[in-house]
Each structure stands twice: as C-alpha cells, then as structure tokens.
C-alpha cells in the first residue's frame, strides 16, 4: 500500500510546453486543444507563442497546468514542465 502524501502537478514559473520535433508528426492536435491559441503549426511543426502561453489575459486560470496540449498529442511529442508539490 502506498502511503506517500498526495501530490499535485504545478507549472514551473514561466514554463512553456516543450516539443520533441523528432517525435512530432505534425497532426496539429496540440494546437486544436490549446485554449490560449498559443500553439501554431509552422512547416508542420508546432511553435509555442510565449506571449500567449501562460498569459493570464489569454489563458484560462488552470492553463498551462491543465496540460491540454500534452494530453492531445498522440505521439507524446509535447509536454509541459511541472514540479511535484505536496498537498496539505
């Protein structure tokens, strides 16, 4: 039985999603999933707009910690940088 404390994922400060261009197939699912419209495809590769991603004026309050782009990727080519934090 695992008795470790519950933890949650929290975005690191100014963390942007990271794209592994070797794994990316250019499908665009990450861009479609991004509520901030911060991911655009350029030459069939996702590019992250740092002025939109994580910007409170553009993103919902739980993004990028929601990791919607990461969840949408069928090749696991995009991931969000998170730190593990203990819940009280």
matplotlib code that plots the C-alpha trace (Angstrom):
import matplotlib.pyplot as plt

x = [0.0, 1.4, 1.3, 3.1, 1.3, -1.0, 0.7, -0.3, 1.4, 2.0, 3.6, 7.1, 7.3, 7.3, 7.2, 6.3, 5.4, 8.4, 8.1, 10.2, 10.4, 11.8, 8.5, 6.1, 4.0, 2.6, -1.0, -1.9, -4.0, -2.0, -2.9, -6.6, -6.5, -4.8, -7.4, -4.9, -4.3, -0.6, 0.4, 0.6, 1.9, 4.7, 6.1, 4.0, 5.8, 4.2, 5.6, 4.7, 3.9, 5.3, 3.3, 0.1, 1.0, 0.6, -0.5, -3.4, -5.1, -5.1, -5.3, -7.8, -6.7, -5.7, -3.6, -0.8, -1.1, -4.1, -1.7, -4.4, -1.8, 0.2, -2.9, -4.0, -0.7, -0.9, 2.9, 3.7, 5.9, 4.8, 5.0, 4.5, 7.2, 5.8, 7.0, 5.5, 4.0, 2.7, -0.9, -1.7]
y = [0.0, 3.4, 5.7, 8.7, 12.0, 13.1, 15.4, 17.6, 18.9, 22.7, 24.5, 25.8, 29.6, 30.8, 27.1, 26.6, 23.3, 21.6, 20.0, 17.0, 17.7, 14.2, 12.6, 15.2, 14.0, 17.5, 16.4, 19.7, 18.2, 20.1, 23.4, 22.4, 21.6, 24.8, 27.2, 30.1, 29.7, 29.8, 26.8, 27.3, 24.9, 26.2, 23.8, 21.0, 21.6, 23.2, 26.5, 28.0, 31.7, 32.7, 35.9, 33.8, 30.6, 31.2, 34.8, 35.4, 37.7, 34.8, 31.6, 30.1, 30.2, 26.4, 26.5, 25.6, 23.3, 21.7, 20.2, 20.0, 20.2, 17.4, 15.2, 15.7, 14.6, 11.1, 10.7, 12.2, 14.8, 17.7, 18.0, 20.7, 21.3, 20.6, 20.3, 18.0, 19.7, 18.2, 18.8, 19.9]
z = [0.0, -1.0, 2.0, 0.3, 0.7, -2.1, -4.6, -7.5, -10.5, -10.7, -13.6, -13.1, -13.3, -16.9, -18.1, -21.7, -23.3, -24.8, -28.3, -29.3, -33.0, -33.7, -32.3, -33.7, -36.7, -37.4, -36.8, -35.0, -32.2, -29.7, -31.4, -31.5, -27.8, -26.7, -25.3, -25.4, -29.2, -28.2, -30.5, -34.2, -36.8, -38.9, -41.6, -39.9, -36.6, -33.5, -32.3, -28.9, -28.7, -25.3, -25.4, -25.3, -23.4, -19.7, -20.2, -17.8, -20.3, -22.9, -20.9, -18.6, -14.9, -14.9, -18.0, -18.7, -15.7, -17.4, -20.0, -22.6, -25.4, -23.8, -23.4, -27.0, -28.6, -30.0, -30.2, -26.8, -28.6, -26.4, -22.7, -20.0, -17.4, -14.0, -10.4, -7.9, -4.9, -1.7, -0.8, 2.7]

ax = plt.figure().add_subplot(projection="3d")
ax.plot(x, y, z, "-o")
ax.set_aspect("equal")
plt.show()
